[in-house]
Each structure stands twice: as C-alpha cells, then as structure tokens.
Amino acid sequence: MKDYCSEFGTYLSDVKRVSPNTLDSYLRDTADYLHFLQSRGNLLPVAADQKTVEGYIAQLHAQNKSVATITRHIASIRCFYQYLILNGEASANPAKGIKLEKAPQKLPEILSGSEIELLLAQPDLKQPKGCRDKAMLELLYATGIRVSELVNLNVEDVNLHTGILYCRSEKGNRVIPIYPQAVAAISDYIFRVRRTIADPGEGQALFTNLNGHRLTRQGFWKIIKGYTEQAGIAKEITPHTLRHSFAIHLLENGADLRDIQHMLGHADISSTQVYIHLLNNHVKEVYQHCHPRAKLG
C-alpha cells in the first residue's frame, strides 16, 4: 500500500503547520485506520465509505477507547481525507458525516500544598538524576508551563539573576517569574550536574536525559509517575498536574485571572476560567466536609 502517512505528515507539518503533539497523534491515528483498512481485504482509503469509517469507530468502542480518544480519531481521519481531496486522490470525505461524541468534562486533578511538598521532596539531590528532576519539578510548579515547553527550554531561557523564565512557543512568548527555591534548584542543576551529562551536540538544551540528549515528554512522564508512586500519592497525576496545581493555588491566594491566563499562555480566557469552577467545587467539598451542621444532612 502507498506510504500515505509519510505524505500526510508532510502536509500536516508544512501546510497545516500543526504542533508536534498534534502531528504525532494524527499520524498514529491514521496509521491505525489504514491498518484497519488492510484487515478489510486491503481496502484503499479512497474506496472506503461512511459505513467503513463507522465500522472502524465501532472497533475503537469495542477496544474500550475513551470518548475523547475516539473523537480525536475521527478528527484525524477527517483531516486525512481532506488531504486526499486537496491532493486530487479522493472526491468525498467519508468521515464528514460521522457524529462527534461529546466527552464528559473531566476536571483536572489538583495536588494540595502538602502533596506538592511531598512530591518535591522525592528526588535524591546527591544523584545527578535527582538534582535534575528536582529542578524540573520546581520549575513546573513555579511557572505552570506545559511539559512540551519544559523539554524545549534552553539554558538561555532562564535568567537566574532576575528569577525570570522566558517561555518561547508557537503560541507566543511570555515572561514568568520563578520563586527563589526553584531558582536555587535550577542553579544547582546547571552548575553542578548539567555539564556532566549534557551532550554538546544537543546545543543549549536545558534538560537532558542521562545519555545527554534533550529530554522528551514521554521521558518526563515516566519521571513524574515514578515519584508519585514513591511519595505514595494516591491521586492520578499526569505531567499536566503541576500546571493545574500552579493555577488553582494562585487563584486560591488572590491572583487575578488575567495574570494567570498570561502565565499559562491561554489564548482565550475561557480556558483559564475552568479553574474558577474547580475552585468553587473544592470550596463546596471543604464546606460539606468541615461545617458541623452541613454534616447533619
């Protein structure tokens, strides 16, 4: 079968200019869909109709994929056929009529102040890995940046003298303060550890793995998962958890929503307003748990 994914990937990166994360997801979903077509007698994508796509969606349901995952697969397939139409290889989009399922809104998990302290205390600072991990965890909680932004940082993006992070991304550049403990952890890592593990070929990558190469999102995911288990924290922590905790803790302590929006890099204030709902829910839970008369009901 023709190498559709390679050409589709070029279209996504050069024409659509999607983010690296979206590129990876769309290509992975499309490859899975093409494998499904192969299992149906090597059916070509242009020969598939809406029933074919519905059959693929039914298979995803049978595999117990989440609503969010299935919705993303549909979006990937739609985009794939848009590419084929623009390329003159298809005349219709069989995924266009597939109804998107509405995923239930899941509020993000938030760590309490004590859980944050517990998590930050896990890395062994006597070891190069622990020193690096401490710097990463402190920086994430100090600034609320995305993990993709964290692993793309260069040494020059951190001004240790002024305690400022320059976060540069496709969605725009922003300047974020860093609290003193995080500055100290980053300084310790840069001057004591980084030069011993960083590969000169990786340029100025701030955080590298122990082989010297720039750290990946997947690599960081394993790191935070390991420390979560080590700390005995029962909550389902993801790489985004420190970002969410950063936002809600600022909001709890009186930060303006617009300032939080800027630090998080949200283009739309509505993305930031979810933390107000989360804070309100938290307050209600505390009230129900702690008010003596609320317990009577």
ABEGO torsion letter per residue (X at the ends): XBBAAAAAAAAAAAAAGBBAAAAAAAAAAAAAAAAAAAAAGGBBAAABBAAAAAAAAAAAAAAGBBAAAAAAAAAAAAAAAAAAAAAGABABBAAAABBBBBBBBBBBBBBBAAAAAAAAAABBAABAAAAAAAAAAAAAAAAGBBAAAAAABBAAABBAAAGBBBBBBAAEBBBBBBBAAAAAAAAAAAAAAAAAABBAAAEABABBBAAGBBBBAAAAAAAAAAAAAAAGBABBBBAAAAAAAAAAAAAAAGBBAAAAAAAAGBABAAAAAAAAAAAAAAAAAAAAAABAAAAAX
